C-alpha cells in the first residue's frame, strides 16, 4: 500500500519523530501489521517491498543502506519463551545492500548475528547464524547455497 501519507516506508521513517511518531507506529501496526520500534537503526534507501505486510523487527537491530525487506519477514530473538528482562541477546545487524526475501526469519541468540553486505536470505529461510558478504542463503535451517558477484568486481 503506497498511498501518500500511508506509505509504509514514509511511516517507518516518521516513527522516531516526536509528535507524529506514535501515530505512525499505530498506523503501521493496524494497516499492515508492521512492527518496527523506534530504536531500530535504519540506513539510507531501505525499501519495504510489497507493503511489508507482517514485517516484525526486534528493537536491537541495525539495518544498513539500500537493504530490501519483503513481506512477512521476522527479525528477532530465538528464545522468545524467556522473559525479555532475563534474555541474553546480542542483536542483529543487516549490512548494506542485503535482501531479505518474503517470509524469511532471522533469529539471533547471545552473540550478535550479522547478515553480510549484499547477502540474500531466501524466501521462507530460517537464518540462525552470521553470513559472509555477497552470499545466498536458503532453506530451513538456512544454509549457504551460492555466492553473488559484488557490483564492480
C-alpha positions as CSV (number, residue, x, y, z in Angstrom):
1,X,0.0,0.0,0.0
2,X,1.7,3.2,-1.2
3,X,-0.9,5.9,-0.8
4,X,0.7,9.3,0.0
5,X,0.9,9.6,3.8
6,X,0.2,5.9,4.4
7,X,3.3,4.8,2.5
8,X,4.9,2.2,4.9
9,X,8.5,3.5,4.1
10,X,7.5,7.0,5.0
11,X,5.7,5.9,8.2
12,X,8.7,3.9,9.3
13,X,10.9,6.9,8.9
14,X,8.4,9.1,10.8
15,X,8.2,6.6,13.8
16,X,11.1,8.4,15.5
17,X,9.6,11.9,15.3
18,X,8.3,13.3,18.5
19,X,4.8,14.3,17.6
20,X,3.8,12.0,14.7
21,X,5.9,9.0,15.7
22,X,3.3,7.3,17.9
23,X,0.6,7.9,15.3
24,X,2.9,6.5,12.5
25,X,3.7,3.5,14.7
26,X,0.0,2.7,15.3
27,X,-1.0,3.2,11.7
28,X,1.8,0.7,10.7
29,X,0.5,-1.9,13.2
30,X,-3.1,-1.6,12.2
31,X,-2.9,-1.2,8.5
32,X,-0.1,-3.6,7.6
33,X,0.9,-5.5,10.8
34,X,4.3,-3.8,10.7
35,X,6.3,-3.7,14.0
36,X,9.4,-1.5,13.7
37,X,10.3,0.0,17.1
38,X,11.9,3.5,17.0
39,X,15.2,2.1,18.4
40,X,15.8,0.2,15.1
41,X,18.5,2.0,13.3
42,X,17.8,2.3,9.5
43,X,20.2,3.2,6.8
44,X,19.5,5.2,3.7
45,X,17.2,3.9,1.0
46,X,15.9,0.9,3.0
47,X,13.0,-0.4,0.9
48,X,9.9,-2.2,2.3
49,X,8.7,-4.2,-0.6
50,X,5.0,-5.2,-1.2
51,X,3.8,-3.0,1.6
52,X,5.8,-5.0,4.2
53,X,2.7,-6.8,5.5
54,X,3.7,-8.8,8.6
55,X,7.2,-7.3,8.9
56,X,8.4,-7.6,12.5
57,X,11.9,-6.3,13.6
58,X,13.4,-6.6,17.1
59,X,14.4,-3.3,18.7
60,X,18.1,-4.2,18.9
61,X,18.5,-4.3,15.1
62,X,20.7,-2.3,12.8
63,X,19.8,-2.2,9.1
64,X,22.3,-0.8,6.6
65,X,21.9,1.3,3.4
66,X,19.9,0.0,0.4
67,X,18.5,-3.1,2.2
68,X,15.4,-4.6,0.8
69,X,12.9,-6.2,3.2
70,X,9.9,-8.2,1.8
71,X,6.6,-9.0,3.4
72,X,6.3,-11.5,6.3
73,X,9.9,-11.0,7.4
74,X,10.7,-11.6,11.1
75,X,14.0,-10.4,12.7
76,X,14.3,-11.3,16.3
77,X,15.3,-13.5,19.3
78,X,15.5,-17.2,19.3
79,X,14.5,-17.6,22.9
80,X,11.1,-15.9,22.9
81,X,9.9,-18.0,25.8
82,X,12.4,-16.4,28.1
83,X,11.2,-13.2,29.7
84,X,12.8,-10.2,28.0
85,X,14.5,-9.0,31.2
86,X,16.3,-12.3,31.5
87,X,17.1,-12.9,27.8
88,X,20.7,-12.7,26.6
89,X,20.5,-11.3,23.1
90,X,23.4,-9.9,21.0
91,X,21.3,-8.1,18.5
92,X,21.1,-8.4,14.7
93,X,22.9,-6.4,12.0
94,X,21.9,-6.4,8.4
95,X,24.7,-4.9,6.3
96,X,24.4,-2.6,3.2
97,X,22.8,-4.0,0.0
98,X,21.3,-7.1,1.6
99,X,18.0,-8.6,0.6
100,X,15.7,-10.4,3.0
101,X,13.0,-12.2,0.9
102,X,9.4,-12.9,1.7
103,X,8.7,-14.9,4.9
104,X,12.4,-15.2,5.9
105,X,13.2,-15.4,9.6
106,X,16.5,-14.1,11.0
107,X,16.7,-15.4,14.5
108,X,19.6,-14.3,16.8
109,X,21.0,-15.6,20.1
110,X,23.5,-14.5,22.7
111,X,26.1,-13.2,20.2
112,X,25.5,-10.6,17.5
113,X,24.2,-12.1,14.3
114,X,25.4,-10.3,11.1
115,X,23.9,-10.6,7.6
116,X,26.8,-9.7,5.4
117,X,26.9,-7.0,2.7
118,X,24.9,-7.9,-0.4
119,X,23.7,-11.2,1.1
120,X,20.3,-12.6,0.1
121,X,18.3,-14.5,2.6
122,X,15.9,-16.6,0.5
123,X,12.1,-16.8,0.8
124,X,10.9,-18.6,4.0
125,X,14.5,-19.3,5.1
126,X,15.3,-19.5,8.8
127,X,18.7,-18.0,9.3
128,X,20.3,-18.7,12.7
129,X,24.0,-17.8,12.0
130,X,26.0,-14.9,10.6
131,X,26.8,-14.8,6.9
132,X,29.7,-13.6,4.8
133,X,29.4,-10.8,2.2
134,X,27.7,-11.4,-1.1
135,X,26.3,-14.8,-0.3
136,X,22.9,-16.5,-0.9
137,X,21.3,-18.4,2.0
138,X,18.2,-20.6,1.7
139,X,16.3,-23.4,3.5
140,X,15.2,-24.4,7.0
141,X,17.6,-24.1,8.7
142,X,19.3,-21.7,6.2
143,X,22.5,-22.8,4.6
144,X,24.9,-21.3,2.1
145,X,23.6,-22.2,-1.4
146,X,25.6,-19.8,-3.5
147,X,27.6,-16.6,-3.9
148,X,26.8,-13.3,-5.6
149,X,29.2,-11.2,-7.6
150,X,29.8,-7.8,-5.9
151,X,29.0,-4.9,-8.2
152,X,32.1,-3.6,-10.0
153,X,34.0,-6.8,-9.2
